[in-house]
Amino acid sequence: MSATVIELDEQGPVAILHISGDVTSASETDLMAGYGLAAANGATAVVLDFSKLEYMNSGGIGLLVTLLVRAQRAGGRLIATGLSEHYRQIFSLTRLDEAIEIHDDEAAAVAAAGV
């Protein structure tokens, strides 16, 4: 397992969280801090860039559900990009793909956010 690294890239009302390494329940502090900073800076849509994701387990999926609830309560949106076919299938099986838009690349995800 490798540590979760979250890098924040802000583009106006859209923030991109570049996620590297593993996403597990141990990633909660880092992921929530990244989202919190983006929201505090005025982001209304947050793109989760999974292109450098190495591993995600059920704890990581649960963490994304928690993040989704937090975003929805704040009136925000989550958009995902960079998911491998394996994780796209997991999003489909868990129905996360019905609540988190999935796009093939970062440019499409940012465009979908309305910027």
MMTF fields as JSON, N, C-alpha, C and O atoms, coordinates in Angstrom:
{
  "mmtfVersion": "1.0.0",
  "mmtfProducer": "UNKNOWN",
  "numBonds": 459,
  "numAtoms": 460,
  "numGroups": 115,
  "numChains": 1,
  "numModels": 1,
  "chainsPerModel": [1],
  "groupsPerChain": [115],
  "chainIdList": ["A"],
  "bondAtomList": [4, 2, 8, 6, 12, 10, 16, 14, 20, 18, 24, 22, 28, 26, 32, 30, 36, 34, 40, 38, 44, 42, 48, 46, 52, 50, 56, 54, 60, 58, 64, 62, 68, 66, 72, 70, 76, 74, 80, 78, 84, 82, 88, 86, 92, 90, 96, 94, 100, 98, 104, 102, 108, 106, 112, 110, 116, 114, 120, 118, 124, 122, 128, 126, 132, 130, 136, 134, 140, 138, 144, 142, 148, 146, 152, 150, 156, 154, 160, 158, 164, 162, 168, 166, 172, 170, 176, 174, 180, 178, 184, 182, 188, 186, 192, 190, 196, 194, 200, 198, 204, 202, 208, 206, 212, 210, 216, 214, 220, 218, 224, 222, 228, 226, 232, 230, 236, 234, 240, 238, 244, 242, 248, 246, 252, 250, 256, 254, 260, 258, 264, 262, 268, 266, 272, 270, 276, 274, 280, 278, 284, 282, 288, 286, 292, 290, 296, 294, 300, 298, 304, 302, 308, 306, 312, 310, 316, 314, 320, 318, 324, 322, 328, 326, 332, 330, 336, 334, 340, 338, 344, 342, 348, 346, 352, 350, 356, 354, 360, 358, 364, 362, 368, 366, 372, 370, 376, 374, 380, 378, 384, 382, 388, 386, 392, 390, 396, 394, 400, 398, 404, 402, 408, 406, 412, 410, 416, 414, 420, 418, 424, 422, 428, 426, 432, 430, 436, 434, 440, 438, 444, 442, 448, 446, 452, 450, 456, 454],
  "bondOrderList": [1, 1, 1, 1, 1, 1, 1, 1, 1, 1, 1, 1, 1, 1, 1, 1, 1, 1, 1, 1, 1, 1, 1, 1, 1, 1, 1, 1, 1, 1, 1, 1, 1, 1, 1, 1, 1, 1, 1, 1, 1, 1, 1, 1, 1, 1, 1, 1, 1, 1, 1, 1, 1, 1, 1, 1, 1, 1, 1, 1, 1, 1, 1, 1, 1, 1, 1, 1, 1, 1, 1, 1, 1, 1, 1, 1, 1, 1, 1, 1, 1, 1, 1, 1, 1, 1, 1, 1, 1, 1, 1, 1, 1, 1, 1, 1, 1, 1, 1, 1, 1, 1, 1, 1, 1, 1, 1, 1, 1, 1, 1, 1, 1, 1],
  "groupList": [{"groupName": "MET", "atomNameList": ["N", "CA", "C", "O"], "elementList": ["N", "C", "C", "O"], "formalChargeList": [0, 0, 0, 0], "bondAtomList": [1, 0, 2, 1, 3, 2], "bondOrderList": [1, 1, 2], "singleLetterCode": "M", "chemCompType": "L-PEPTIDE LINKING"}, {"groupName": "SER", "atomNameList": ["N", "CA", "C", "O"], "elementList": ["N", "C", "C", "O"], "formalChargeList": [0, 0, 0, 0], "bondAtomList": [1, 0, 2, 1, 3, 2], "bondOrderList": [1, 1, 2], "singleLetterCode": "S", "chemCompType": "L-PEPTIDE LINKING"}, {"groupName": "ALA", "atomNameList": ["N", "CA", "C", "O"], "elementList": ["N", "C", "C", "O"], "formalChargeList": [0, 0, 0, 0], "bondAtomList": [1, 0, 2, 1, 3, 2], "bondOrderList": [1, 1, 2], "singleLetterCode": "A", "chemCompType": "L-PEPTIDE LINKING"}, {"groupName": "THR", "atomNameList": ["N", "CA", "C", "O"], "elementList": ["N", "C", "C", "O"], "formalChargeList": [0, 0, 0, 0], "bondAtomList": [1, 0, 2, 1, 3, 2], "bondOrderList": [1, 1, 2], "singleLetterCode": "T", "chemCompType": "L-PEPTIDE LINKING"}, {"groupName": "VAL", "atomNameList": ["N", "CA", "C", "O"], "elementList": ["N", "C", "C", "O"], "formalChargeList": [0, 0, 0, 0], "bondAtomList": [1, 0, 2, 1, 3, 2], "bondOrderList": [1, 1, 2], "singleLetterCode": "V", "chemCompType": "L-PEPTIDE LINKING"}, {"groupName": "ILE", "atomNameList": ["N", "CA", "C", "O"], "elementList": ["N", "C", "C", "O"], "formalChargeList": [0, 0, 0, 0], "bondAtomList": [1, 0, 2, 1, 3, 2], "bondOrderList": [1, 1, 2], "singleLetterCode": "I", "chemCompType": "L-PEPTIDE LINKING"}, {"groupName": "GLU", "atomNameList": ["N", "CA", "C", "O"], "elementList": ["N", "C", "C", "O"], "formalChargeList": [0, 0, 0, 0], "bondAtomList": [1, 0, 2, 1, 3, 2], "bondOrderList": [1, 1, 2], "singleLetterCode": "E", "chemCompType": "L-PEPTIDE LINKING"}, {"groupName": "LEU", "atomNameList": ["N", "CA", "C", "O"], "elementList": ["N", "C", "C", "O"], "formalChargeList": [0, 0, 0, 0], "bondAtomList": [1, 0, 2, 1, 3, 2], "bondOrderList": [1, 1, 2], "singleLetterCode": "L", "chemCompType": "L-PEPTIDE LINKING"}, {"groupName": "ASP", "atomNameList": ["N", "CA", "C", "O"], "elementList": ["N", "C", "C", "O"], "formalChargeList": [0, 0, 0, 0], "bondAtomList": [1, 0, 2, 1, 3, 2], "bondOrderList": [1, 1, 2], "singleLetterCode": "D", "chemCompType": "L-PEPTIDE LINKING"}, {"groupName": "GLN", "atomNameList": ["N", "CA", "C", "O"], "elementList": ["N", "C", "C", "O"], "formalChargeList": [0, 0, 0, 0], "bondAtomList": [1, 0, 2, 1, 3, 2], "bondOrderList": [1, 1, 2], "singleLetterCode": "Q", "chemCompType": "L-PEPTIDE LINKING"}, {"groupName": "GLY", "atomNameList": ["N", "CA", "C", "O"], "elementList": ["N", "C", "C", "O"], "formalChargeList": [0, 0, 0, 0], "bondAtomList": [1, 0, 2, 1, 3, 2], "bondOrderList": [1, 1, 2], "singleLetterCode": "G", "chemCompType": "PEPTIDE LINKING"}, {"groupName": "PRO", "atomNameList": ["N", "CA", "C", "O"], "elementList": ["N", "C", "C", "O"], "formalChargeList": [0, 0, 0, 0], "bondAtomList": [1, 0, 2, 1, 3, 2], "bondOrderList": [1, 1, 2], "singleLetterCode": "P", "chemCompType": "L-PEPTIDE LINKING"}, {"groupName": "HIS", "atomNameList": ["N", "CA", "C", "O"], "elementList": ["N", "C", "C", "O"], "formalChargeList": [0, 0, 0, 0], "bondAtomList": [1, 0, 2, 1, 3, 2], "bondOrderList": [1, 1, 2], "singleLetterCode": "H", "chemCompType": "L-PEPTIDE LINKING"}, {"groupName": "TYR", "atomNameList": ["N", "CA", "C", "O"], "elementList": ["N", "C", "C", "O"], "formalChargeList": [0, 0, 0, 0], "bondAtomList": [1, 0, 2, 1, 3, 2], "bondOrderList": [1, 1, 2], "singleLetterCode": "Y", "chemCompType": "L-PEPTIDE LINKING"}, {"groupName": "ASN", "atomNameList": ["N", "CA", "C", "O"], "elementList": ["N", "C", "C", "O"], "formalChargeList": [0, 0, 0, 0], "bondAtomList": [1, 0, 2, 1, 3, 2], "bondOrderList": [1, 1, 2], "singleLetterCode": "N", "chemCompType": "L-PEPTIDE LINKING"}, {"groupName": "PHE", "atomNameList": ["N", "CA", "C", "O"], "elementList": ["N", "C", "C", "O"], "formalChargeList": [0, 0, 0, 0], "bondAtomList": [1, 0, 2, 1, 3, 2], "bondOrderList": [1, 1, 2], "singleLetterCode": "F", "chemCompType": "L-PEPTIDE LINKING"}, {"groupName": "LYS", "atomNameList": ["N", "CA", "C", "O"], "elementList": ["N", "C", "C", "O"], "formalChargeList": [0, 0, 0, 0], "bondAtomList": [1, 0, 2, 1, 3, 2], "bondOrderList": [1, 1, 2], "singleLetterCode": "K", "chemCompType": "L-PEPTIDE LINKING"}, {"groupName": "ARG", "atomNameList": ["N", "CA", "C", "O"], "elementList": ["N", "C", "C", "O"], "formalChargeList": [0, 0, 0, 0], "bondAtomList": [1, 0, 2, 1, 3, 2], "bondOrderList": [1, 1, 2], "singleLetterCode": "R", "chemCompType": "L-PEPTIDE LINKING"}],
  "groupTypeList": [0, 1, 2, 3, 4, 5, 6, 7, 8, 6, 9, 10, 11, 4, 2, 5, 7, 12, 5, 1, 10, 8, 4, 3, 1, 2, 1, 6, 3, 8, 7, 0, 2, 10, 13, 10, 7, 2, 2, 2, 14, 10, 2, 3, 2, 4, 4, 7, 8, 15, 1, 16, 7, 6, 13, 0, 14, 1, 10, 10, 5, 10, 7, 7, 4, 3, 7, 7, 4, 17, 2, 9, 17, 2, 10, 10, 17, 7, 5, 2, 3, 10, 7, 1, 6, 12, 13, 17, 9, 5, 15, 1, 7, 3, 17, 7, 8, 6, 2, 5, 6, 5, 12, 8, 8, 6, 2, 2, 2, 4, 2, 2, 2, 10, 4],
  "groupIdList": [1, 2, 3, 4, 5, 6, 7, 8, 9, 10, 11, 12, 13, 14, 15, 16, 17, 18, 19, 20, 21, 22, 23, 24, 25, 26, 27, 28, 29, 30, 31, 32, 33, 34, 35, 36, 37, 38, 39, 40, 41, 42, 43, 44, 45, 46, 47, 48, 49, 50, 51, 52, 53, 54, 55, 56, 57, 58, 59, 60, 61, 62, 63, 64, 65, 66, 67, 68, 69, 70, 71, 72, 73, 74, 75, 76, 77, 78, 79, 80, 81, 82, 83, 84, 85, 86, 87, 88, 89, 90, 91, 92, 93, 94, 95, 96, 97, 98, 99, 100, 101, 102, 103, 104, 105, 106, 107, 108, 109, 110, 111, 112, 113, 114, 115],
  "secStructList": [7, 7, 7, 7, 3, 3, 3, 3, 3, 3, 3, 6, 6, 3, 3, 3, 3, 3, 3, 3, 3, 3, 3, 1, 4, 4, 4, 2, 2, 2, 2, 2, 2, 2, 2, 2, 2, 2, 2, 2, 6, 6, 7, 1, 3, 3, 3, 3, 3, 3, 3, 3, 3, 3, 3, 3, 7, 2, 2, 2, 2, 2, 2, 2, 2, 2, 2, 2, 2, 2, 2, 2, 2, 6, 6, 7, 3, 3, 3, 3, 3, 7, 7, 7, 2, 2, 2, 2, 2, 2, 2, 2, 2, 6, 6, 4, 4, 4, 6, 1, 3, 3, 3, 1, 1, 2, 2, 2, 2, 2, 2, 2, 6, 6, 7],
  "xCoordList": [0.831, 0.0, 0.872, 1.952, 0.358, 1.088, 0.187, -1.039, 0.815, 0.089, -0.775, -0.498, -1.805, -2.657, -2.038, -1.675, -1.923, -1.423, -2.509, -2.96, -2.922, -3.951, -3.332, -2.778, -3.427, -2.945, -4.14, -4.927, -4.277, -5.397, -4.995, -3.978, -5.795, -5.61, -6.94, -7.957, -6.932, -8.184, -8.282, -7.332, -9.448, -9.718, -11.063, -12.084, -11.06, -12.298, -13.223, -12.82, -14.463, -15.423, -15.243, -16.019, -14.219, -13.942, -12.607, -11.612, -12.603, -11.347, -11.087, -12.009, -9.827, -9.442, -8.591, -7.578, -9.013, -8.221, -7.518, -8.147, -6.216, -5.412, -5.067, -4.369, -5.561, -5.412, -4.38, -4.533, -3.331, -2.283, -2.21, -2.513, -1.802, -1.63, -2.915, -3.695, -3.127, -4.263, -5.363, -5.087, -6.606, -7.736, -8.389, -9.021, -8.212, -8.777, -9.39, -9.383, -9.912, -10.468, -9.396, -9.712, -8.139, -7.036, -6.807, -6.051, -7.456, -7.298, -8.234, -8.179, -9.088, -10.141, -9.614, -10.12, -8.615, -8.103, -7.623, -7.969, -6.832, -6.273, -7.353, -7.365, -8.255, -9.289, -10.264, -10.627, -10.685, -11.625, -10.973, -11.631, -9.69, -8.981, -8.891, -9.096, -8.589, -8.521, -9.856, -9.94, -10.91, -12.25, -12.636, -13.185, -12.348, -12.686, -12.025, -12.656, -10.767, -10.044, -10.657, -10.834, -10.977, -11.593, -12.926, -13.203, -13.743, -15.054, -14.906, -15.647, -13.955, -13.731, -13.276, -13.533, -12.603, -12.127, -13.185, -12.911, -14.388, -15.493, -15.801, -16.625, -15.171, -15.451, -16.869, -17.273, -17.61, -18.952, -18.967, -19.925, -17.907, -17.739, -16.315, -15.358, -16.201, -14.886, -14.682, -15.467, -13.607, -13.226, -12.247, -11.223, -12.575, -11.687, -10.908, -11.474, -9.627, -8.776, -8.118, -7.209, -8.592, -8.094, -7.036, -6.736, -6.466, -5.537, -4.267, -3.594, -3.929, -2.746, -3.127, -2.305, -4.391, -4.859, -4.188, -4.151, -3.662, -3.053, -4.004, -4.025, -4.794, -5.656, -6.761, -6.534, -7.959, -9.062, -9.829, -10.149, -10.123, -10.888, -12.264, -12.651, -13.003, -14.361, -14.373, -15.321, -13.34, -13.24, -13.114, -13.664, -12.399, -12.263, -13.574, -13.908, -14.324, -15.644, -16.556, -17.279, -16.52, -17.318, -16.939, -17.797, -15.664, -15.173, -15.707, -16.055, -15.774, -16.334, -17.817, -18.305, -18.536, -19.952, -20.082, -20.941, -19.233, -19.239, -18.94, -19.593, -17.96, -17.601, -18.756, -19.026, -19.431, -20.577, -21.691, -22.265, -21.993, -23.021, -22.63, -23.455, -21.371, -20.887, -21.04, -21.486, -20.669, -20.764, -22.221, -22.545, -23.091, -24.501, -25.145, -25.943, -24.812, -25.36, -24.938, -25.664, -23.753, -23.245, -23.697, -23.339, -24.485, -24.952, -23.914, -24.032, -22.897, -21.826, -21.976, -22.893, -21.055, -21.052, -19.691, -18.66, -19.704, -18.477, -18.475, -19.491, -17.32, -17.126, -15.839, -14.844, -15.857, -14.667, -14.063, -14.765, -12.755, -12.032, -10.844, -10.415, -10.323, -9.135, -9.384, -8.439, -10.637, -10.93, -10.572, -10.89, -9.914, -9.648, -10.961, -11.959, -10.964, -12.179, -12.637, -13.838, -11.706, -12.035, -12.815, -13.842, -12.331, -13.002, -14.288, -15.21, -14.355, -15.63, -16.69, -17.839, -16.304, -17.243, -17.674, -18.841, -16.75, -17.093, -18.043, -18.995, -17.8, -18.72, -20.11, -21.119, -20.159, -21.44, -22.132, -23.324, -21.393, -21.964, -22.494, -23.518, -21.797, -22.201, -23.165, -23.647, -23.433, -24.311, -23.758, -24.49, -22.495, -21.863, -21.888, -21.905, -21.891, -21.904, -23.212, -23.299, -24.227, -25.484, -25.42, -26.222, -24.482, -24.374, -23.106, -23.06, -22.085, -20.822, -20.63, -20.47, -20.646, -20.435, -19.034, -18.084, -18.91, -17.609, -17.272, -18.081, -16.06, -15.594, -14.24, -13.497, -13.941, -12.726, -11.443, -10.407, -11.505, -10.287, -10.612, -11.773, -9.576, -9.727, -10.417, -11.257, -10.081, -10.681, -12.193, -12.956, -12.626, -14.065, -14.751, -15.88, -14.074, -14.651, -14.809, -15.833, -13.8, -13.861, -14.944, -15.688, -15.033, -16.07, -17.462, -18.377, -17.622, -18.915, -19.302, -20.483, -18.306, -18.571, -19.119, -19.6, -19.046, -19.64, -18.706, -19.164, -17.424, -16.459, -16.166, -15.375],
  "yCoordList": [-1.188, 0.0, 1.247, 1.289, 2.252, 3.515, 4.601, 4.493, 5.621, 6.72, 7.454, 7.444, 8.078, 8.918, 10.303, 10.89, 10.814, 12.166, 12.925, 12.492, 14.051, 14.889, 16.224, 16.918, 16.582, 17.882, 18.672, 18.171, 19.902, 20.76, 21.711, 22.399, 21.745, 22.661, 23.384, 22.758, 24.697, 25.453, 26.215, 26.867, 26.122, 26.835, 27.545, 27.063, 28.673, 29.415, 28.626, 28.191, 28.439, 27.723, 26.208, 25.469, 25.75, 24.316, 24.028, 24.71, 23.011, 22.559, 21.14, 20.34, 20.847, 19.498, 18.919, 19.498, 17.775, 17.047, 15.91, 14.923, 16.057, 15.007, 13.995, 14.319, 12.781, 11.753, 10.734, 10.114, 10.567, 9.592, 8.565, 8.859, 7.352, 6.303, 5.548, 5.295, 5.19, 4.37, 5.22, 6.227, 4.806, 5.429, 4.343, 3.416, 4.493, 3.573, 4.411, 5.64, 3.766, 4.535, 5.405, 6.419, 5.011, 5.796, 7.107, 7.962, 7.268, 8.464, 9.59, 10.683, 9.331, 10.285, 11.68, 12.66, 11.786, 13.098, 13.888, 15.059, 13.256, 13.947, 14.338, 15.465, 13.414, 13.688, 14.75, 15.653, 14.649, 15.631, 17.013, 18.033, 17.043, 18.327, 18.977, 20.184, 18.196, 18.723, 19.259, 20.345, 18.484, 18.934, 20.185, 21.138, 20.174, 21.317, 22.599, 23.656, 22.522, 23.692, 24.193, 25.396, 23.253, 23.633, 24.339, 25.376, 23.777, 24.363, 25.723, 26.657, 25.83, 27.097, 28.189, 29.371, 27.789, 28.747, 29.039, 29.747, 28.498, 28.834, 27.864, 28.174, 26.706, 25.734, 25.191, 24.774, 25.2, 24.627, 23.246, 22.488, 22.932, 21.604, 21.146, 21.911, 19.888, 19.323, 18.109, 17.16, 18.164, 17.054, 16.18, 16.656, 14.909, 13.939, 13.244, 12.457, 13.53, 12.967, 11.698, 11.752, 10.561, 9.264, 8.68, 7.489, 9.482, 8.941, 8.348, 7.543, 8.728, 8.166, 7.284, 7.005, 6.853, 5.947, 4.589, 4.036, 4.062, 2.741, 1.67, 0.553, 2.008, 1.016, 1.717, 2.752, 1.145, 1.639, 0.419, -0.481, 0.396, -0.711, -0.24, 0.896, -1.107, -0.757, 0.422, 1.207, 0.557, 1.717, 2.997, 4.028, 2.945, 4.103, 4.446, 5.62, 3.42, 3.652, 4.313, 5.258, 3.815, 4.416, 5.869, 6.71, 6.153, 7.522, 8.421, 9.574, 7.904, 8.688, 8.969, 10.047, 8.001, 8.224, 9.343, 10.216, 9.315, 10.369, 11.722, 12.716, 11.76, 12.993, 13.479, 14.679, 12.56, 12.9, 13.538, 14.548, 12.961, 13.515, 14.926, 15.839, 15.088, 16.408, 17.431, 18.554, 17.038, 17.949, 18.299, 19.462, 17.301, 17.552, 18.457, 19.329, 18.263, 19.115, 20.564, 21.481, 20.763, 22.118, 22.676, 23.797, 21.896, 22.346, 22.202, 22.824, 21.386, 21.205, 19.92, 19.13, 19.733, 18.55, 17.877, 18.532, 16.559, 15.799, 15.232, 14.747, 15.305, 14.783, 13.963, 14.392, 12.792, 11.933, 11.829, 11.872, 11.693, 11.453, 10.546, 10.418, 9.925, 9.1, 7.729, 7.066, 7.287, 5.966, 4.864, 4.959, 3.829, 2.672, 1.935, 2.202, 1.025, 0.25, -0.51, -0.617, -1.031, -1.757, -0.874, -1.293, 0.341, 1.232, 1.825, 2.158, 1.959, 2.357, 1.294, 1.623, 0.03, -1.053, -1.012, -1.247, -0.718, -0.624, 0.546, 0.423, 1.672, 2.81, 2.406, 2.796, 1.626, 1.174, 0.209, 0.349, -0.759, -1.747, -1.11, -1.536, -0.091, 0.583, 1.74, 2.393, 1.98, 3.052, 4.449, 5.437, 4.523, 5.843, 6.634, 7.864, 5.916, 6.596, 7.347, 8.152, 7.085, 7.821, 9.153, 10.05, 9.284, 10.504, 11.298, 12.511, 10.61, 11.261, 11.092, 9.976, 12.208, 12.146, 11.617, 11.952, 10.791, 10.249, 10.725, 10.614, 11.257, 11.721, 11.095, 10.7, 11.016, 10.338, 11.084, 10.464, 12.416, 13.175, 14.436, 14.813, 15.064, 16.248, 17.391, 18.077, 17.606, 18.707, 18.509, 19.461, 17.29, 17.011, 17.18, 17.664, 16.786, 16.922, 18.391, 18.783, 19.201, 20.633, 21.289, 22.142, 20.898, 21.447, 21.087, 21.909, 19.877, 19.445, 20.228, 20.365, 20.737, 21.528, 22.9, 23.615, 23.27, 24.523, 25.712, 26.854, 25.474, 26.574, 26.954, 27.863],
  "zCoordList": [0.0, 0.0, 0.0, 0.589, -0.683, -0.674, -0.101, -0.109, 0.381, 1.01, -0.006, -1.206, 0.489, -0.339, -0.412, 0.607, -1.625, -1.822, -2.573, -3.633, -2.019, -2.624, -2.995, -2.142, -4.271, -4.727, -5.234, -6.037, -4.767, -5.136, -6.248, -6.154, -7.295, -8.424, -8.599, -8.897, -8.414, -8.487, -9.792, -10.223, -10.413, -11.661, -11.509, -12.001, -10.838, -10.591, -9.684, -8.605, -10.118, -9.28, -9.321, -8.715, -10.038, -10.12, -9.449, -9.694, -8.605, -7.994, -8.474, -8.632, -8.7, -9.097, -7.979, -7.588, -7.474, -6.486, -7.222, -7.603, -7.416, -8.045, -6.948, -5.987, -7.106, -6.079, -6.541, -7.593, -5.749, -6.061, -4.947, -3.791, -5.31, -4.307, -4.054, -4.972, -2.798, -2.398, -1.771, -1.121, -1.973, -1.293, -0.443, -0.95, 0.858, 1.838, 2.95, 2.877, 3.965, 5.081, 5.74, 6.363, 5.604, 6.165, 5.412, 5.873, 4.258, 3.439, 3.855, 3.292, 4.832, 5.179, 5.485, 4.94, 6.341, 6.735, 5.522, 5.368, 4.665, 3.498, 2.494, 1.999, 2.196, 1.202, 1.691, 0.937, 2.933, 3.474, 3.603, 3.397, 3.941, 4.027, 2.651, 2.523, 1.629, 0.266, -0.195, -0.769, 0.061, -0.307, 0.493, -0.061, 1.782, 2.638, 2.183, 2.186, 1.791, 1.299, -0.009, -0.203, -0.903, -2.178, -1.941, -2.545, -1.066, -0.77, -0.095, -0.402, 0.82, 1.514, 0.552, 0.779, -0.516, -1.515, -2.58, -3.55, -2.404, -3.29, -4.41, -5.271, -4.431, -5.493, -5.344, -4.259, -6.432, -6.426, -7.076, -6.923, -7.795, -8.385, -8.095, -8.217, -7.712, -7.421, -8.317, -8.3, -9.101, -9.966, -9.19, -8.701, -9.088, -8.451, -9.563, -10.32, -9.661, -10.712, -10.181, -9.352, -10.671, -10.222, -11.157, -11.065, -12.049, -13.049, -12.435, -13.08, -11.208, -10.553, -9.361, -8.489, -9.345, -8.304, -8.474, -9.573, -7.38, -7.418, -6.901, -7.418, -5.878, -5.242, -4.469, -3.843, -4.515, -3.693, -3.196, -3.972, -1.892, -1.336, -0.904, -1.18, -0.23, 0.186, 1.149, 1.15, 1.964, 2.848, 2.046, 2.433, 0.935, 0.052, -0.628, -0.786, -1.035, -1.634, -0.602, -0.92, 0.631, 1.702, 1.938, 2.207, 1.837, 2.004, 0.894, 1.146, -0.332, -1.434, -1.21, -1.55, -0.638, -0.323, 0.711, 0.583, 1.725, 2.742, 2.112, 2.429, 1.224, 0.528, -0.343, -0.405, -1.008, -1.846, -1.021, -1.429, 0.124, 1.005, 1.441, 1.439, 1.81, 2.232, 1.111, 1.344, -0.107, -1.251, -1.547, -1.788, -1.53, -1.83, -0.789, -1.134, 0.456, 1.514, 1.349, 1.733, 0.77, 0.547, -0.798, -1.159, -1.544, -2.851, -3.943, -4.999, -3.701, -4.675, -5.471, -5.248, -6.401, -7.262, -7.226, -7.066, -7.376, -7.556, -8.965, -9.462, -9.592, -10.942, -10.908, -10.324, -11.527, -11.521, -12.912, -13.922, -12.936, -14.178, -13.884, -12.737, -14.922, -14.769, -14.171, -13.743, -14.13, -13.566, -14.563, -15.749, -14.075, -14.919, -15.164, -14.494, -16.106, -16.39, -15.149, -14.897, -14.383, -13.15, -12.178, -11.645, -11.949, -11.005, -11.589, -10.844, -12.912, -13.53, -13.236, -12.94, -13.319, -13.02, -11.559, -11.249, -10.673, -9.25, -9.017, -8.245, -9.67, -9.549, -10.043, -9.456, -11.121, -11.656, -10.691, -10.42, -10.18, -9.254, -7.981, -7.446, -7.497, -6.26, -6.532, -5.606, -7.804, -8.268, -7.969, -8.029, -7.655, -7.489, -8.79, -8.776, -9.923, -11.218, -11.47, -12.397, -10.648, -10.767, -10.019, -10.281, -9.101, -8.295, -8.596, -8.389, -9.083, -9.436, -10.944, -11.438, -11.663, -13.114, -13.398, -12.692, -14.43, -14.814, -16.226, -17.147, -16.374, -17.681, -17.985, -17.086, -19.282, -19.726, -19.404, -19.164, -19.398, -19.12, -18.339, -18.175, -17.873, -17.012, -17.75, -17.167, -19.006, -19.762, -19.879, -19.715, -20.16, -20.266, -18.908, -18.836, -17.848, -16.506, -16.125, -15.565, -16.428, -16.121, -16.982, -16.498, -18.241, -19.132, -18.612, -18.666, -18.113, -17.578, -16.339, -16.021, -15.647, -14.436, -14.772, -13.894, -16.052, -16.48, -16.494, -16.496, -16.505, -16.534, -17.977, -18.227]
}
